[in-house]
Amino acid sequence: MNKNVLIVLAGGFVVAILVAVLVNASLSGGKNKPVAASGEETAYTEVLVASKDLAIGRDVTDSDMKWQSWPQNALFPGAIIREGDAPVEDIASGRLNQSVAEGQPLLMAYFVKESQGNFMAAALAPGMRAVGVSVKAETMAGGFIGPGDYVDVILTYKVRVRDRENVQIMNTISEFASETLVENVRVLAVDQKAQRDEDKPNVGRTVTLEVTSAQAEQLALASEMGDITLSMRSLGDTKTVADDNMTTDVKSTKILKNLAKIQSTNSGSAGIVRVYNGQEVENVTVRQQMLIEE
């Protein structure tokens, strides 16, 4: 074979290999770049999505959200788009009014703010109830109780004493009693305000409290029995007292204490026992020995 022919064939073979390599490199370089219908590359932005499954009512934190790359031509109304380097919690915060799956975009409409009408339902902890109690200035610490405070609820009521001759009853109560029904409950709102007015005390007519279902029943009954007073707790005070803690009129004043002692002493000198014998009834006087509490 002619030497020149061999050179031409060899050169053509090398050129073919170079063309194949260039074509392959070109195809590989553009494989991962989305191309729009016009043939241009798709632009991306970042939207806020859930970093885990989030349940309804959850108070969302920074770790519950993340930024995720999203095609600009696939954006949807309400998407939270990243702009600058602002922290996530400054852009979106609050409780969720619906469940969100991991990776699902978060919308501003999913977050419940304090200024929104449905804040109360979202503000409740799981399993808790919101109950309103009627108050006035003297029963709500002069109006210094506001949303976010923790209080004890005290009930003062009148007791119907049937056996006033009973020594134990005389030494315990004459007519009125007061006791703490529930302790350390959170104030959700005063009247229709769920935000505190820091400038001045707010004397409301209704205070909404966060309680359990059992405590809600207690407060509903208490409102029919007597007067409710709210006792404000100091910041961080979560201590509770014994369940049998109570105060009565006899234990509150020296006069009633002394009267109870006098009455019990007089009744202690002699007592009447009614004896039934068939159809006959006989009253027998007996001596009684009692201890009078000093």
Secondary structure, 3 states (H helix, E strand, C coil): CCHHHHHHHHHHHHHHHHHHHHHHHHHHHCCCCCECCCCCECCEEEEEEECCCECCCCEECHHHEEEEEEEHHHCCCCECECCCCCCHHHHCCEEECCCECCCCECEHHHEECCCCCCHHHHHCCCCCEEEEEECCHHHCHHHCCCCCCEEEEEEEEECCCCCCCCHHHHCCCCCEEEEEEEEEEEEEEECCECCCCCCCCCCCCEEEEEECHHHHHHHHHHHHHEEEEEEECCCCCCCCCCCCCEEEHHHHCHHHHHHHHHHHHHHHHCEEEEEEECCEEEEEEECCCCCCCC
